[in-house]
Amino acid sequence: MKDLKLPAGWAWARLGELGEYVNGRGFKKSEWSETGRPIIRIQNLTGSGSAFNYYAGTLEERHTVHPGDLLVSWAATLGVYIWQGSEAALNQHIFKVKPFIDRSFLRHLIDYKIQELLAASHGSGMVHVTRSKFDELPVAIPPLAEQQRIVDTLEGGLSRLDAAADAVGGAKRRIKPFIASVLDRTALGALSADAPVQHATDGSQRLLAGLSSKRFDYAALPSLPEGWFWRRSSDICEFISSGSTPKSHLMYAGSGDVPFLKVYNITQDGRVDFTNKPTYVDRETHEKQLRRSRVRPGDVLTNIVGPPLGKTAVVPDQYPEWNINQAIVAFRAGHEVHPEWLSLALRSPIVLGMLQKTAKATAGQFNVALSTCRELPLPIPPMSTQLDLVAQSTELLEVSDRFASQVALISLRSHHLRQATLRRAFTGKLVSQDPADEPASVLLDRIRTERKAQGDRLKRGGPRLRKTAGPDSPPPPPASSTPSATAVQQELPL
């Protein structure tokens, strides 16, 4: 990389020498409190979790985060953030950064280098970047004045991209509720010509009279349109059976006699996707050991182990026979119900919600019993209505799918444009160079001199100097009487 020709005034540096990167503190559960400073964890930065733990004890300044501080998460999810909350405590796996160059420039530079840091990360579970890989990452640095010009130009363009990304994100968030609404309105007859729904005294539950269930309150089911009835799934299906899984040496990746479906082969949008890590079993295993888990085209599959629950699809006719693992249940529709209607009803929030309420949580997994699936109540309209509503819902869901595809395409283009903009910024092509700018090499020499002097003072037992320059200011020249930035934290075994 250092063989690349740099623009005039630019120089190569290592990421670790451009700032002081202080790792957070590991807080024990016994130290958590109901009051005090919120403890910033990675999920609080990414938005995947909004709840905070708190710390009421004494905290070193280096582990204290103030509004506006620059933070970098280096484990699980790599990212760069400006802290917008109140004064807080910094958890481990996050750096608090004190820049030695323009702070905004360094923030965007690290953001641009995230992919390189990810490529250098390791760990099969929670990936993380070692301190040495972080510190040694080579970066090209422009003069300080050009850094500030780049930031001014860059943030104008990125703010427009961020606004577009927010709009796309809002559109994506509306897709799922729209699909849920279509499925529920269809399953309960709101889209049917038989609507409006009758009063609560109607007879839509009468075919469940005399039937009992420990899991479902049949008498509390919502009313359905004229001619619709709630039916127990075992009464309208030829069979309901879960799959099983053979020993690993009886399963073959890529090719074989009979396709063997796992939960990941059922998509969230109601399809079987056998291109995803296809697995097969041989004919003998299919017909003997797995004979009770054989399925055929038209059977309806849903997963009973999650999260997430509710992945449901009709078996396609790609193969004459299939097999399923133990995390999937197969429903074979009887003469009163069409497979597509059965699939639609099982995907609807009202039916899925009933199943989810019965799920038992074990070691982070949700499990639904096969007997529960057999007692599950389903809304069943006349066959002609089923076919009409399946056609209507299919059309609406196809519109939603096309919209989702367009949103995904726009999101991808926005990402590529953002990366292209950052690439121009950090290769010297976003703004012009000014020969009057102090070269970056001079700035870097000043930083290195100050850090060496700081290290020498610490070795002699001298006082740690306080940083008095602003957060966007580089360290002053050695001859200046202004105190320099504190030394970088000693390398930690991250």
Buried (B, 14 or more C-beta within 10 A) or exposed (E): EEEEEBBEBBBBBEBBBBBBBBBBBEBEEEBBEEEBBBBBBBBBBEEEEEEBBBBEEEBEEBBBBEEEBBBBBBBBBBBBBEBEEEEBBBBBBBBBBBBBBBBBBBBBBBBBBBEBBEEBBEEEEEBBBBBBBBBEBEBBBBBBBBBBBBBEBBEEBBEEBEEBBEEBEEBBEEBEEBBBEBBBBBBBBBBBEBBEBBEEEBBBBEBBEEBEBEBBEBEEBEBBBBBBBBBBBBBBBEEBBBBBBBEEEBBBEEEBBBBBBBBEBBEEBBBBBBEEEBBBBBEEBBBEBBEEBBBEBBBBBBBBBBEEBBBBBBBEEEBEBBBBBBBBBBBBBBEBBBBBBBBBBBBBBBBBEBBBEBBEEEEEEBBBBEBBBBBBBBBBBBEEBBBBBBEBBBEBBEEBBEBBEEBEEBBEEBEEBBEEBBEBBBEBEBBEBEEEBBBBBBBBBBBBBBBEBBEEBBEEEEEEBEBEBEBBBBBBBEEEEEBBBBBBBEEEEB
